[in-house]
Amino acid sequence: MDNRKQRKRGGRAGRLSGRVALITGGESNLGRAVADLFAREGAGITVACSREAPGKAETRKFLQDHEKTCLLLEGDQADTCFCIDAVERTFQKHGGLDILVNSVHSAPEDAELQHEPFGQGLLSTVIMTQSALFYLTHGSVIVNTIPFEPRQSPRMVNYLAARLAVTNFTKTLARELSSKGIRVNAVAPETAEPDALVNLEPETTAPSYLFLACEDSSLVTGQVLYHNGSLKNPY
């Protein structure tokens, strides 16, 4: 049986064996999909999710199947104190931190343009990364999530600003951390529908996070993987 069929049937190929990952945005299907795939690939994981998120119950249920190797933390993922605590508790639970996946999704159109133009996603990405850098060493990986872009939105300027901000943050950080042997990349889940992110299946997008987190992409940094194959008119 090849590795692809093994993974689809729940087998473990072990590409993250011995590695520790902190994954934010665990309240979403995307966050759960990444956490599930990483766990099946042998990683010890910490999943951070929002207390008030509607998908939190599903995340708790999912983590029951991985309770020995997983830690669930609930709080404000854009709060500095929570981010620092999440990183420290990950280190205490698993004895290290090798991979940071920033997958908090907060639609910029839900935020006030003057006060919070980017939503919580960008804030969480920056603050959690700053908190994790103290523990990340040579061979560590950061994988960010570019805010998806609906084709029709009353506040397209918010989306475009958020996308550009996370993209530039990823590329700039990759250059700054290259001398330390830390790779930084991002995944951009493209969609034509504003709420399509909640319907993502593990096999559609999560493997891109796995690719960027494991040794298969050891020579890749400062890049963005775009998922736009399902669009009628991909650009």
N, C-alpha and C positions, 0 to 999 in steps of 0.2 A: 504493500500500500504506500503510495507516495505521500509526501508531507501535506500537500493540499487536501487530499481526501482524509488524512488523519486528523487535521485540524477541524474540518467540517464535522467530523464525528466525535469531536471532543477530546482527541488525543493531544499529547504534548510533544511538540518537536524540541522544546527546551532551548530555544534561541535566547531566552532571557534568564536561563538558570543561574542562580546566584546573584542576580541583580535586584535592586530595590527601586521601585517607582512610586512617585507621588503624583496622583492624577486628580486634577480639579474638575469641576463641572460634573460630578458624579450623579447629580439629580437628573441628567439628561440621558436619553438613549445612547447618544454618542459616547458620553463618559462611561456609561456602564459597558458598552461594547468594547471600548479600549481596555477597561479594567478586566473584563472577562478574558479577552484574548491574551493580555499580559500574564494573567494568573495561569492560564493554560499553557503558556510558554515557559513557566517556571519561576516567574518573578514574585517577590514579596511586594505587596502593594498597600498603599494608603490611599483611600478615596475620600476626597473632601467634597461636601455638598452643602447647599443652603438649607437652613432650618425650615423655611417656609415654602420650599419648592414642592410642587405637586407630585413630582416623581421620586421624592425621598423614600416613600414606603417601598417602592419597587427596588430601590437601591439597597435598602436594608434586607429585603428578602433575598436578593441576589447574593449579598455578602455572606449570608448564612451558609452557603455552599462552600465558601472559602474562608471560614472564620479563623482557621489556624494560620493562614498566611496573609490575611487582610486586616486592615484597620480602617474603621469608618469614623470620620470627624465631621461634625456639623457646625456651621457658623457662617459669618459674613466673609466670603472669600476675597473681598476687596478691602478687608480690614487688616492693618499692619500687625496688630497683636495676634489675630487668628492665624495669619500666614506664618509668623515666626513660631507660634506654638505648634502648628501643623508640621513644620519641618523638624522641630526638636522632638516631637512625639514619634515621628517617623524614624528618626535616628535611634530613639530609645527602644522602639518596638523591633526594628529590623537590623539595627547595628550599622546602618549606613544609609546613603542616598546616592543613587547613580543616575536616575532618570526623572526628569520633571516634565509632565505633560500638562500644559495649560489649555483646558478645553471649556472654560466657563463661557456660556453663551448668554448674552443679554442684548436684546435688540436695541440698537441705538435710537430707533424711532420711538421707543417707549420713554426715552429720557428727555429732559428739558434741554433744548439746544444751547441755552445760555450757560447752564450750570453743570450739565453732565452730558455733553454731546456724544460721548463714545459708549455709554452704557457701562455696566460693571465688568464686561469682558476684558477691556484694555487695562483697567485699573488692577484687576486681579492678576493679569499676566505680568505686569510690571512689578507689583508688590511681592507676589509669590516668588518671582525670579530673584529679586533682590534678597529675599529671605533665604532662598536655597543656595545662593552662591557661596555662602560660608562653608557649606558641606560638600559641594561639588568639586571633584578633582579630575585629574587627567583620565580621559576615557568616559567622562560623564556626558550626558545628552540632555538637551532641552528641546521639546517639541511644542510649538505654539499652534494656535488655531486662528486662522484668518476669519473674521466675521463674514458669514455668507451674504450674498448680495441678491435680494429679490429684484425682479425685473420691473416691478411697480411698487413705489413707496412714496408716501407724502414727504418723507425726509431723506431723500437720497444723499443729500450732502452729509448727513450723519454717517450713513453706511460707508460712503467713499472715504471720509476722513478716518473712520475707525479702521478700515481695511488698509489704508496707506500707513497709518500709525503702527499697526501691528507688523506689517510687512517691513517697514523701515527699522523698527525695533529689532526684528529678527535678524536682518542682514547686518545691521550695525553691531549688535551684540556678538554675532558670529565672528566678525573681524576682531573685536576686542578680546574674545576668549580663545581665539585660535592658538595663541602662544601658550595657553595653559592646557591645550589638548581637549577642550570642551567644545562639542559640536552643537550648533543651534540651527534648527530648521523649522518649517511650519507646514501645516496642511490646510488647504482651502476647500471646505465642502461647498461646492456650488449648487445652487438650487433655483428653480424658477418660481417657487412658492414660498412666501414668508414663513410658513409654519412647517415646512417639509423636514426641517432638521430633526424633529421629534420622531419621524418615521424611518430614520436610518437603520439599516440592518448591519450587524457586525461585519459581514463579509464585504460590504460596500466601501467603507471608509476606514475602519479600524486597522486593516492590514497596512495601510500607509503609515500609521503611527508606529506599528511594529517594525516596519522596514527602517524608519528613521531612528528607531530606538536601539536596534540591534547592530551587530557587526557587519551585516550586509551593506550598510551605508557608511562604513568607516571612513570613506573618502569624500563624503557629502556634507557640506555645511553652508549655511547662508542661503538655502534654497527653499522654494515653496512648491509643494505638490498640489496641483489643481485637480479637483474632481468635477469635471464638466461634461462628461460623456453622455449624461442623461438629458442635456439641454437640447432643444430642437435646433437652436442656432448658437452652438458654442463658439466663443471667440478665441 
